[in-house]
Amino acid sequence: MKYQASIDLRQKNNSHTLAYDLVRQNTAKKNLRVLEVGCASGYWGALLRAEGCFVVGVEPDEDAAGCARNVLDEVFVGGIDGFLEIYSGEMFDVICFVDVLEHTPKPSDVLSKCQRLLNSDGIIVCSIPNVAHLSVRAMVLAGKWEYSKTGLLDNSHIVFFTKNTIIDMLTQSGLKILDMQATVMDAGAASKLYGTYSPFFLRTIAALVAKDCCWQDFQYVVCVKKEGSAGVSENIRFYSVESYARAFFFKIEFIWKYFGGVFFELCKKMLKRK
């Protein structure tokens, strides 16, 4: 099975944990009605079901859906359009797209349609990979665009997003952003996953985008609600203090790892000249 994971809620640099946290932080009820679109084997939704939530999964893969039936309350085998046709009268407190929207040809249409199933005080939580991660920028600089089985360039991704295009998509779909968090990953580690590791290109890109605070953001996890006036909430938290600290230390580590050696070599050359 392609998409399967074990979730440790203590690990905060993880999109599944952040999605779970955003659900709990932005809902008052404990026993929620939850719709998880693209539930795979149900490993994420099972967390909420274990706490008393009623969780319905939508999954096109029959094998994965069969596994999800063991841990979720109900599972619909098929796509979201088919589910909407049959269950148009169902209403939910939470609708989740955990690493799903990038697999759909028109994600904004999916969001617009799903709003019909959302209670007036309900929320939508999405986790979406960031194609502007430094590892992908370095790959493009090297003249490559290589897909992989999973990750930022998963070979089943149809649409690619940056932070700004995520915000645009959500607001243009008539949604108001309540919270946006990010997971981070070392660019060198990500490049090695794709087999495109190149210290030279990583250093070059890092120097060019030094002022961009998002270059090590791996995934974005966003909480939104439907509201009369779309747009970014005045109280939105673009990253928690913990997220900022995590990104800062990743940046320091990256700079030391890829520029430290260059710095010492320059010092040696200068000393030799003297």
DRENKEMAR-593920 format. One record per residue (C-alpha): x, y, z; residue in one letter. Coordinates in pm, whole numbers, plus 50000, padded with zeros to 5 digits. Layout:
BEGIN
XYZA ...
//
This chain:
BEGIN
500005000050000M 501525033149886K 500225056750154Y 500525042850505Q 502085058350814A 502465054651187S 501665087751359I 503375099651676D 501505130551800L 504545140652005R 506425146851680Q 505355182151586K 507415185351268N 504915163151089N 501935172650872S 499685145851023H 500315158451375T 499805194851274L 496535186051097A 495305168151408Y 496335197551628D 494525222651405L 491325202251425V 491455201751804R 492505238151839Q 489755251751614N 486735231451725T 484805233752051A 483095199652037K 484895167152115K 482525143251937N 482865157351588L 481455145051259R 484535142951037V 484845136850664L 488325126250554E 488735128650178V 491435105150050G 491625085950376C 493945058350242A 493955030550504S 492355053550762G 495455057250978Y 494915094951032W 491145095151083G 491515066551331A 493135091151574L 489945111751591L 487645081551596R 489535068051899A 488545100152079E 484825096552009G 484505113851671C 482355098951394F 484705096151096V 483645090050736V 486345082550480G 486365086950102V 488935065649921E 489165055449552P 491545026049609D 489554995049703E 492384978049895D 493075009050102A 489345014250159A 489064978450283G 491704985750548C 490025018850638A 486745001150712R 488454984151006N 489315017251176V 486735042851055L 482955044051099D 482065045050730E 484085043850409V 482895053350061F 484835037049777V 485255062449499G 486015099049443G 484625129549617I 482235137349327D 480585103449363G 480285108249738F 478695142549694L 476075128449456E 474955101349699I 475445118650034Y 474515154449945S 472395157350261G 475205148150503E 476735175550717M 480115176050892F 481935196451154D 485325189850995V 486425181150642I 490055170250601C 492335168050299F 495555153350439V 497995153450144D 495145150249894V 494435182549702L 497655180149501E 496295147449355H 493165164049212T 493035182148875P 490905210949007K 491435214249383P 489565247449407S 486455230749259D 486725202749515V 486895227949800L 483935247449666S 481785216249633K 482695202949976C 481615234950146Q 478005223250091R 478645195550346L 480195218350608L 478235230550910N 478055268350956S 480745267551225D 482705239351062G 486325239450944I 488395224750662I 491955213150732V 494415207150447C 498045196650431S 499795205050104I 503435200549993P 505565230949902N 507115228449556V 509235259349633A 511315239349884H 515035245549835L 515655209749719S 513265214049425V 514715248149336R 518205232849331A 516955204349112M 515505228748859V 518745248948862L 520545216748771A 518175212948472G 516205184348624K 512625176648725W 512555141048853E 509475124849004Y 509615100249293S 507245074949451K 506455098349741T 507435132949862G 507275167449705L 507445153649351L 505255123149406D 504575108449061N 500815110349122S 500775147749197H 498805167248937I 498935202549080V 501875219249257F 501685246749518F 503755273249692T 502655291750006K 501225320649803N 499305298849559T 497815279349851I 496555311850003I 495195323049664D 493395289949606M 491745289949949L 490625326149946T 489365323949587Q 487315293449693S 485435315649939G 487285303950249L 488835323550535K 492205311950666I 492335307651042L 495775292451086D 498715281650870M 501615260650992Q 504635245250821A 506805214650856T 510465218850761V 513035195350612M 516755199850551D 517265206750180A 520225183050160G 518265154450314A 515345160550077A 517675161549775S 519205128149873K 515705113149880L 515305123049514Y 518815112649413G 519605148349302T 521955158149584Y 524395185549482S 526125207649743P 527055232749473F 523485238549353F 522175239049710L 524705265749806R 523945285949493T 520185285549546I 520515292249920A 522535323549844A 519945335549592L 516945330349821V 518545340250152A 515755365450224K 512995339950158D 511835326650494C 510055296850329C 512945279250158W 512985249450397Q 509195246950437D 508325211750327F 504555211250378Q 501885236250476Y 498985226950701V 496085251250688V 492815255150876C 489995274450704V 486315281350750K 483595292250513K 482495327650569E 480625355050390G 483785375050325S 486645354150193A 490235362750266G 492885359150531V 491635362250888S 492885392651079E 493985369551359N 495695343851139I 498825327751278R 501265322750992F 503405297851185Y 503525292951559S 506535303251769V 507555266651764E 507435266051383S 509545297551360Y 512125283251601A 512245250251412R 512755268151080A 515435290851230F 517535262051362F 517155242951036F 518465273550855K 521465277351086I 522255240451051E 521995242650671F 524255273150648I 526885257050869W 526735224150680K 526995238150328Y 528845270950375F 531085262950674G 533545243050464G 533745270550202V 534425296250475F 537285275750623F 538835270050280E 538835307350214L 540485313650552C 543195288250472K 543925304550137K 544155338750297M 546545326050563L 548735309350303K 549015341950107R 550265359250421K 
//
